[in-house]
Structures are given as structure tokens and as C-alpha cells.
Amino acid sequence: MSSPHQKECLDYQMNNSNFCKMICMKRTLCRKYKQAKNGIAQSEKAFNRFNEAVPAASKKE
């Protein structure tokens, strides 16, 4: 295999690899967004429970 042909093959492989990553990126980002959204909701519930348990005098401090 000559050097230019080898370079051409490697370029093709890298472009194909990057294209496949880009295609799968949507699915991954959507899944991570849903997880973050659920995490925010859970954190908000935990904070509200904690906030209700603390006496009013301690909240001012």
C-alpha cells in the first residue's frame, strides 16, 4: 500500500468514525438531559423537605 493510499484510507476511517459519533450524539444528549431534569426535581423535593424541617428561627440565622 503506497503512502497516499494509506493516508486516504485512514482519512476515510476517521471521517466515518466521526460521522457515526455525531449521529449517536443526539440519543446520548437526550438521555443525559432527561437524567438531569429528573435530578433537579429530586433535589428540589429533598430541599423542600429539609426546609420544612428547619425551625423558622434557624432560617433567619
PDB file of N, CA, C and O in Angstrom:
ATOM      1  N   MET A   1       0.854  -1.160   0.000  1.00  0.00           N
ATOM      2  CA  MET A   1       0.000   0.000   0.000  1.00  0.00           C
ATOM      3  C   MET A   1       0.911   1.237   0.000  1.00  0.00           C
ATOM      4  O   MET A   1       1.794   1.368   0.848  1.00  0.00           O
ATOM      5  N   SER A   2       0.691   2.112  -0.933  1.00  0.00           N
ATOM      6  CA  SER A   2       1.520   3.312  -1.008  1.00  0.00           C
ATOM      7  C   SER A   2       1.095   4.302   0.075  1.00  0.00           C
ATOM      8  O   SER A   2       0.007   4.199   0.641  1.00  0.00           O
ATOM      9  N   SER A   3       1.963   5.243   0.344  1.00  0.00           N
ATOM     10  CA  SER A   3       1.720   6.220   1.400  1.00  0.00           C
ATOM     11  C   SER A   3       0.452   7.056   1.146  1.00  0.00           C
ATOM     12  O   SER A   3      -0.339   7.226   2.073  1.00  0.00           O
ATOM     13  N   PRO A   4       0.227   7.583  -0.066  1.00  0.00           N
ATOM     14  CA  PRO A   4      -1.005   8.345  -0.290  1.00  0.00           C
ATOM     15  C   PRO A   4      -2.275   7.494  -0.118  1.00  0.00           C
ATOM     16  O   PRO A   4      -3.282   7.964   0.412  1.00  0.00           O
ATOM     17  N   HIS A   5      -2.209   6.250  -0.569  1.00  0.00           N
ATOM     18  CA  HIS A   5      -3.374   5.375  -0.422  1.00  0.00           C
ATOM     19  C   HIS A   5      -3.638   5.088   1.053  1.00  0.00           C
ATOM     20  O   HIS A   5      -4.790   5.052   1.486  1.00  0.00           O
ATOM     21  N   GLN A   6      -2.579   4.886   1.817  1.00  0.00           N
ATOM     22  CA  GLN A   6      -2.718   4.625   3.236  1.00  0.00           C
ATOM     23  C   GLN A   6      -3.346   5.845   3.938  1.00  0.00           C
ATOM     24  O   GLN A   6      -4.231   5.696   4.780  1.00  0.00           O
ATOM     25  N   LYS A   7      -2.882   7.030   3.585  1.00  0.00           N
ATOM     26  CA  LYS A   7      -3.425   8.257   4.166  1.00  0.00           C
ATOM     27  C   LYS A   7      -4.918   8.402   3.811  1.00  0.00           C
ATOM     28  O   LYS A   7      -5.731   8.793   4.647  1.00  0.00           O
ATOM     29  N   GLU A   8      -5.248   8.086   2.579  1.00  0.00           N
ATOM     30  CA  GLU A   8      -6.634   8.165   2.126  1.00  0.00           C
ATOM     31  C   GLU A   8      -7.530   7.208   2.918  1.00  0.00           C
ATOM     32  O   GLU A   8      -8.640   7.570   3.309  1.00  0.00           O
ATOM     33  N   CYS A   9      -7.048   5.996   3.151  1.00  0.00           N
ATOM     34  CA  CYS A   9      -7.819   5.010   3.916  1.00  0.00           C
ATOM     35  C   CYS A   9      -8.022   5.465   5.359  1.00  0.00           C
ATOM     36  O   CYS A   9      -9.113   5.332   5.914  1.00  0.00           O
ATOM     37  N   LEU A  10      -6.962   6.002   5.960  1.00  0.00           N
ATOM     38  CA  LEU A  10      -7.075   6.485   7.330  1.00  0.00           C
ATOM     39  C   LEU A  10      -8.034   7.667   7.422  1.00  0.00           C
ATOM     40  O   LEU A  10      -8.819   7.749   8.366  1.00  0.00           O
ATOM     41  N   ASP A  11      -7.984   8.574   6.464  1.00  0.00           N
ATOM     42  CA  ASP A  11      -8.906   9.713   6.446  1.00  0.00           C
ATOM     43  C   ASP A  11     -10.353   9.231   6.341  1.00  0.00           C
ATOM     44  O   ASP A  11     -11.240   9.738   7.028  1.00  0.00           O
ATOM     45  N   TYR A  12     -10.577   8.250   5.474  1.00  0.00           N
ATOM     46  CA  TYR A  12     -11.927   7.709   5.322  1.00  0.00           C
ATOM     47  C   TYR A  12     -12.418   7.106   6.645  1.00  0.00           C
ATOM     48  O   TYR A  12     -13.556   7.335   7.054  1.00  0.00           O
ATOM     49  N   GLN A  13     -11.555   6.338   7.304  1.00  0.00           N
ATOM     50  CA  GLN A  13     -11.933   5.696   8.562  1.00  0.00           C
ATOM     51  C   GLN A  13     -12.254   6.738   9.639  1.00  0.00           C
ATOM     52  O   GLN A  13     -13.234   6.599  10.371  1.00  0.00           O
ATOM     53  N   MET A  14     -11.428   7.774   9.728  1.00  0.00           N
ATOM     54  CA  MET A  14     -11.647   8.813  10.734  1.00  0.00           C
ATOM     55  C   MET A  14     -12.930   9.592  10.445  1.00  0.00           C
ATOM     56  O   MET A  14     -13.690   9.892  11.366  1.00  0.00           O
ATOM     57  N   ASN A  15     -13.176   9.918   9.195  1.00  0.00           N
ATOM     58  CA  ASN A  15     -14.402  10.632   8.838  1.00  0.00           C
ATOM     59  C   ASN A  15     -15.639   9.790   9.144  1.00  0.00           C
ATOM     60  O   ASN A  15     -16.639  10.298   9.651  1.00  0.00           O
ATOM     61  N   ASN A  16     -15.558   8.519   8.836  1.00  0.00           N
ATOM     62  CA  ASN A  16     -16.671   7.615   9.117  1.00  0.00           C
ATOM     63  C   ASN A  16     -16.905   7.496  10.621  1.00  0.00           C
ATOM     64  O   ASN A  16     -18.047   7.502  11.081  1.00  0.00           O
ATOM     65  N   SER A  17     -15.826   7.388  11.378  1.00  0.00           N
ATOM     66  CA  SER A  17     -15.929   7.290  12.831  1.00  0.00           C
ATOM     67  C   SER A  17     -16.562   8.550  13.420  1.00  0.00           C
ATOM     68  O   SER A  17     -17.445   8.462  14.273  1.00  0.00           O
ATOM     69  N   ASN A  18     -16.119   9.709  12.971  1.00  0.00           N
ATOM     70  CA  ASN A  18     -16.668  10.974  13.466  1.00  0.00           C
ATOM     71  C   ASN A  18     -18.136  11.124  13.079  1.00  0.00           C
ATOM     72  O   ASN A  18     -18.932  11.640  13.863  1.00  0.00           O
ATOM     73  N   PHE A  19     -18.495  10.683  11.895  1.00  0.00           N
ATOM     74  CA  PHE A  19     -19.888  10.754  11.448  1.00  0.00           C
ATOM     75  C   PHE A  19     -20.771   9.886  12.342  1.00  0.00           C
ATOM     76  O   PHE A  19     -21.853  10.305  12.753  1.00  0.00           O
ATOM     77  N   CYS A  20     -20.305   8.677  12.639  1.00  0.00           N
ATOM     78  CA  CYS A  20     -21.087   7.778  13.499  1.00  0.00           C
ATOM     79  C   CYS A  20     -21.246   8.360  14.906  1.00  0.00           C
ATOM     80  O   CYS A  20     -22.310   8.233  15.511  1.00  0.00           O
ATOM     81  N   LYS A  21     -20.195   8.995  15.426  1.00  0.00           N
ATOM     82  CA  LYS A  21     -20.284   9.631  16.740  1.00  0.00           C
ATOM     83  C   LYS A  21     -21.318  10.745  16.721  1.00  0.00           C
ATOM     84  O   LYS A  21     -22.100  10.892  17.660  1.00  0.00           O
ATOM     85  N   MET A  22     -21.319  11.531  15.647  1.00  0.00           N
ATOM     86  CA  MET A  22     -22.248  12.646  15.536  1.00  0.00           C
ATOM     87  C   MET A  22     -23.695  12.153  15.485  1.00  0.00           C
ATOM     88  O   MET A  22     -24.579  12.767  16.081  1.00  0.00           O
ATOM     89  N   ILE A  23     -23.940  11.060  14.784  1.00  0.00           N
ATOM     90  CA  ILE A  23     -25.280  10.501  14.668  1.00  0.00           C
ATOM     91  C   ILE A  23     -25.774  10.001  16.030  1.00  0.00           C
ATOM     92  O   ILE A  23     -26.934  10.211  16.383  1.00  0.00           O
ATOM     93  N   CYS A  24     -24.914   9.353  16.780  1.00  0.00           N
ATOM     94  CA  CYS A  24     -25.299   8.802  18.083  1.00  0.00           C
ATOM     95  C   CYS A  24     -25.363   9.874  19.171  1.00  0.00           C
ATOM     96  O   CYS A  24     -25.912   9.630  20.245  1.00  0.00           O
ATOM     97  N   MET A  25     -24.816  11.040  18.907  1.00  0.00           N
ATOM     98  CA  MET A  25     -24.751  12.090  19.915  1.00  0.00           C
ATOM     99  C   MET A  25     -26.146  12.555  20.344  1.00  0.00           C
ATOM    100  O   MET A  25     -26.356  12.856  21.519  1.00  0.00           O
ATOM    101  N   LYS A  26     -27.083  12.617  19.429  1.00  0.00           N
ATOM    102  CA  LYS A  26     -28.442  13.084  19.743  1.00  0.00           C
ATOM    103  C   LYS A  26     -29.071  12.211  20.818  1.00  0.00           C
ATOM    104  O   LYS A  26     -29.626  12.716  21.794  1.00  0.00           O
ATOM    105  N   ARG A  27     -28.981  10.914  20.636  1.00  0.00           N
ATOM    106  CA  ARG A  27     -29.567   9.967  21.585  1.00  0.00           C
ATOM    107  C   ARG A  27     -28.935  10.132  22.969  1.00  0.00           C
ATOM    108  O   ARG A  27     -29.637  10.136  23.980  1.00  0.00           O
ATOM    109  N   THR A  28     -27.616  10.267  23.007  1.00  0.00           N
ATOM    110  CA  THR A  28     -26.902  10.403  24.270  1.00  0.00           C
ATOM    111  C   THR A  28     -27.263  11.704  24.971  1.00  0.00           C
ATOM    112  O   THR A  28     -27.501  11.715  26.179  1.00  0.00           O
ATOM    113  N   LEU A  29     -27.305  12.804  24.217  1.00  0.00           N
ATOM    114  CA  LEU A  29     -27.631  14.093  24.818  1.00  0.00           C
ATOM    115  C   LEU A  29     -29.063  14.125  25.338  1.00  0.00           C
ATOM    116  O   LEU A  29     -29.319  14.711  26.390  1.00  0.00           O
ATOM    117  N   CYS A  30     -29.993  13.513  24.628  1.00  0.00           N
ATOM    118  CA  CYS A  30     -31.382  13.450  25.093  1.00  0.00           C
ATOM    119  C   CYS A  30     -31.487  12.654  26.389  1.00  0.00           C
ATOM    120  O   CYS A  30     -32.211  13.045  27.305  1.00  0.00           O
ATOM    121  N   ARG A  31     -30.768  11.543  26.465  1.00  0.00           N
ATOM    122  CA  ARG A  31     -30.799  10.717  27.676  1.00  0.00           C
ATOM    123  C   ARG A  31     -30.206  11.489  28.857  1.00  0.00           C
ATOM    124  O   ARG A  31     -30.760  11.450  29.955  1.00  0.00           O
ATOM    125  N   LYS A  32     -29.096  12.184  28.648  1.00  0.00           N
ATOM    126  CA  LYS A  32     -28.469  12.939  29.732  1.00  0.00           C
ATOM    127  C   LYS A  32     -29.346  14.115  30.168  1.00  0.00           C
ATOM    128  O   LYS A  32     -29.384  14.456  31.350  1.00  0.00           O
ATOM    129  N   TYR A  33     -30.047  14.732  29.223  1.00  0.00           N
ATOM    130  CA  TYR A  33     -30.941  15.837  29.561  1.00  0.00           C
ATOM    131  C   TYR A  33     -32.078  15.347  30.447  1.00  0.00           C
ATOM    132  O   TYR A  33     -32.431  16.005  31.426  1.00  0.00           O
ATOM    133  N   LYS A  34     -32.652  14.195  30.108  1.00  0.00           N
ATOM    134  CA  LYS A  34     -33.742  13.633  30.915  1.00  0.00           C
ATOM    135  C   LYS A  34     -33.258  13.294  32.320  1.00  0.00           C
ATOM    136  O   LYS A  34     -33.971  13.528  33.296  1.00  0.00           O
ATOM    137  N   GLN A  35     -32.039  12.738  32.428  1.00  0.00           N
ATOM    138  CA  GLN A  35     -31.486  12.410  33.736  1.00  0.00           C
ATOM    139  C   GLN A  35     -31.267  13.669  34.569  1.00  0.00           C
ATOM    140  O   GLN A  35     -31.551  13.677  35.767  1.00  0.00           O
ATOM    141  N   ALA A  36     -30.769  14.721  33.952  1.00  0.00           N
ATOM    142  CA  ALA A  36     -30.539  15.976  34.666  1.00  0.00           C
ATOM    143  C   ALA A  36     -31.859  16.584  35.121  1.00  0.00           C
ATOM    144  O   ALA A  36     -31.957  17.107  36.231  1.00  0.00           O
ATOM    145  N   LYS A  37     -32.866  16.515  34.271  1.00  0.00           N
ATOM    146  CA  LYS A  37     -34.179  17.055  34.609  1.00  0.00           C
ATOM    147  C   LYS A  37     -34.770  16.322  35.806  1.00  0.00           C
ATOM    148  O   LYS A  37     -35.330  16.951  36.704  1.00  0.00           O
ATOM    149  N   ASN A  38     -34.649  14.992  35.827  1.00  0.00           N
ATOM    150  CA  ASN A  38     -35.132  14.204  36.958  1.00  0.00           C
ATOM    151  C   ASN A  38     -34.326  14.500  38.217  1.00  0.00           C
ATOM    152  O   ASN A  38     -34.886  14.539  39.313  1.00  0.00           O
ATOM    153  N   GLY A  39     -33.031  14.708  38.077  1.00  0.00           N
ATOM    154  CA  GLY A  39     -32.179  15.022  39.224  1.00  0.00           C
ATOM    155  C   GLY A  39     -32.550  16.350  39.855  1.00  0.00           C
ATOM    156  O   GLY A  39     -32.522  16.494  41.077  1.00  0.00           O
ATOM    157  N   ILE A  40     -32.898  17.325  39.019  1.00  0.00           N
ATOM    158  CA  ILE A  40     -33.311  18.627  39.541  1.00  0.00           C
ATOM    159  C   ILE A  40     -34.609  18.489  40.336  1.00  0.00           C
ATOM    160  O   ILE A  40     -34.741  19.076  41.410  1.00  0.00           O
ATOM    161  N   ALA A  41     -35.548  17.734  39.826  1.00  0.00           N
ATOM    162  CA  ALA A  41     -36.821  17.532  40.521  1.00  0.00           C
ATOM    163  C   ALA A  41     -36.606  16.841  41.868  1.00  0.00           C
ATOM    164  O   ALA A  41     -37.218  17.222  42.866  1.00  0.00           O
ATOM    165  N   GLN A  42     -35.751  15.839  41.900  1.00  0.00           N
ATOM    166  CA  GLN A  42     -35.474  15.126  43.148  1.00  0.00           C
ATOM    167  C   GLN A  42     -34.769  16.035  44.153  1.00  0.00           C
ATOM    168  O   GLN A  42     -35.071  15.998  45.346  1.00  0.00           O
ATOM    169  N   SER A  43     -33.834  16.849  43.671  1.00  0.00           N
ATOM    170  CA  SER A  43     -33.128  17.767  44.555  1.00  0.00           C
ATOM    171  C   SER A  43     -34.074  18.803  45.130  1.00  0.00           C
ATOM    172  O   SER A  43     -33.960  19.172  46.299  1.00  0.00           O
ATOM    173  N   GLU A  44     -34.999  19.270  44.323  1.00  0.00           N
ATOM    174  CA  GLU A  44     -35.971  20.257  44.789  1.00  0.00           C
ATOM    175  C   GLU A  44     -36.871  19.668  45.882  1.00  0.00           C
ATOM    176  O   GLU A  44     -37.159  20.334  46.876  1.00  0.00           O
ATOM    177  N   LYS A  45     -37.309  18.429  45.696  1.00  0.00           N
ATOM    178  CA  LYS A  45     -38.140  17.775  46.711  1.00  0.00           C
ATOM    179  C   LYS A  45     -37.367  17.603  48.019  1.00  0.00           C
ATOM    180  O   LYS A  45     -37.904  17.854  49.098  1.00  0.00           O
ATOM    181  N   ALA A  46     -36.109  17.175  47.920  1.00  0.00           N
ATOM    182  CA  ALA A  46     -35.294  16.976  49.119  1.00  0.00           C
ATOM    183  C   ALA A  46     -35.054  18.298  49.835  1.00  0.00           C
ATOM    184  O   ALA A  46     -35.108  18.356  51.064  1.00  0.00           O
ATOM    185  N   PHE A  47     -34.790  19.361  49.078  1.00  0.00           N
ATOM    186  CA  PHE A  47     -34.570  20.664  49.696  1.00  0.00           C
ATOM    187  C   PHE A  47     -35.837  21.162  50.388  1.00  0.00           C
ATOM    188  O   PHE A  47     -35.764  21.712  51.487  1.00  0.00           O
ATOM    189  N   ASN A  48     -36.991  20.974  49.760  1.00  0.00           N
ATOM    190  CA  ASN A  48     -38.247  21.414  50.371  1.00  0.00           C
ATOM    191  C   ASN A  48     -38.527  20.665  51.674  1.00  0.00           C
ATOM    192  O   ASN A  48     -38.987  21.261  52.648  1.00  0.00           O
ATOM    193  N   ARG A  49     -38.249  19.358  51.693  1.00  0.00           N
ATOM    194  CA  ARG A  49     -38.431  18.583  52.928  1.00  0.00           C
ATOM    195  C   ARG A  49     -37.485  19.093  54.013  1.00  0.00           C
ATOM    196  O   ARG A  49     -37.883  19.245  55.168  1.00  0.00           O
ATOM    197  N   PHE A  50     -36.244  19.353  53.644  1.00  0.00           N
ATOM    198  CA  PHE A  50     -35.256  19.865  54.593  1.00  0.00           C
ATOM    199  C   PHE A  50     -35.667  21.248  55.089  1.00  0.00           C
ATOM    200  O   PHE A  50     -35.566  21.536  56.282  1.00  0.00           O
ATOM    201  N   ASN A  51     -36.125  22.096  54.189  1.00  0.00           N
ATOM    202  CA  ASN A  51     -36.522  23.458  54.525  1.00  0.00           C
ATOM    203  C   ASN A  51     -37.708  23.472  55.480  1.00  0.00           C
ATOM    204  O   ASN A  51     -37.777  24.331  56.359  1.00  0.00           O
ATOM    205  N   GLU A  52     -38.636  22.546  55.326  1.00  0.00           N
ATOM    206  CA  GLU A  52     -39.799  22.465  56.204  1.00  0.00           C
ATOM    207  C   GLU A  52     -39.413  21.964  57.608  1.00  0.00           C
ATOM    208  O   GLU A  52     -40.058  22.316  58.596  1.00  0.00           O
ATOM    209  N   ALA A  53     -38.376  21.156  57.684  1.00  0.00           N
ATOM    210  CA  ALA A  53     -37.971  20.583  58.968  1.00  0.00           C
ATOM    211  C   ALA A  53     -37.167  21.567  59.828  1.00  0.00           C
ATOM    212  O   ALA A  53     -37.090  21.400  61.045  1.00  0.00           O
ATOM    213  N   VAL A  54     -36.580  22.575  59.215  1.00  0.00           N
ATOM    214  CA  VAL A  54     -35.756  23.538  59.954  1.00  0.00           C
ATOM    215  C   VAL A  54     -36.663  24.567  60.630  1.00  0.00           C
ATOM    216  O   VAL A  54     -37.586  25.080  59.998  1.00  0.00           O
ATOM    217  N   PRO A  55     -36.413  24.875  61.906  1.00  0.00           N
ATOM    218  CA  PRO A  55     -37.221  25.891  62.585  1.00  0.00           C
ATOM    219  C   PRO A  55     -37.049  27.265  61.941  1.00  0.00           C
ATOM    220  O   PRO A  55     -36.018  27.553  61.335  1.00  0.00           O
ATOM    221  N   ALA A  56     -38.079  28.111  62.082  1.00  0.00           N
ATOM    222  CA  ALA A  56     -38.068  29.439  61.462  1.00  0.00           C
ATOM    223  C   ALA A  56     -36.936  30.303  62.004  1.00  0.00           C
ATOM    224  O   ALA A  56     -36.347  31.087  61.259  1.00  0.00           O
ATOM    225  N   ALA A  57     -36.621  30.168  63.307  1.00  0.00           N
ATOM    226  CA  ALA A  57     -35.552  30.973  63.902  1.00  0.00           C
ATOM    227  C   ALA A  57     -34.195  30.615  63.282  1.00  0.00           C
ATOM    228  O   ALA A  57     -33.354  31.492  63.088  1.00  0.00           O
ATOM    229  N   SER A  58     -33.987  29.363  62.979  1.00  0.00           N
ATOM    230  CA  SER A  58     -32.716  28.948  62.378  1.00  0.00           C
ATOM    231  C   SER A  58     -32.591  29.416  60.924  1.00  0.00           C
ATOM    232  O   SER A  58     -31.490  29.629  60.416  1.00  0.00           O
ATOM    233  N   LYS A  59     -33.715  29.567  60.287  1.00  0.00           N
ATOM    234  CA  LYS A  59     -33.674  30.019  58.890  1.00  0.00           C
ATOM    235  C   LYS A  59     -33.179  31.443  58.773  1.00  0.00           C
ATOM    236  O   LYS A  59     -32.488  31.795  57.816  1.00  0.00           O
ATOM    237  N   LYS A  60     -33.540  32.280  59.770  1.00  0.00           N
ATOM    238  CA  LYS A  60     -33.110  33.685  59.736  1.00  0.00           C
ATOM    239  C   LYS A  60     -31.622  33.807  59.945  1.00  0.00           C
ATOM    240  O   LYS A  60     -30.987  34.706  59.393  1.00  0.00           O
ATOM    241  N   GLU A  61     -31.049  32.903  60.744  1.00  0.00           N
ATOM    242  CA  GLU A  61     -29.610  32.961  61.010  1.00  0.00           C
ATOM    243  C   GLU A  61     -28.866  32.574  59.755  1.00  0.00           C
ATOM    244  O   GLU A  61     -27.635  32.554  59.749  1.00  0.00           O
TER     245      GLU A  61
END
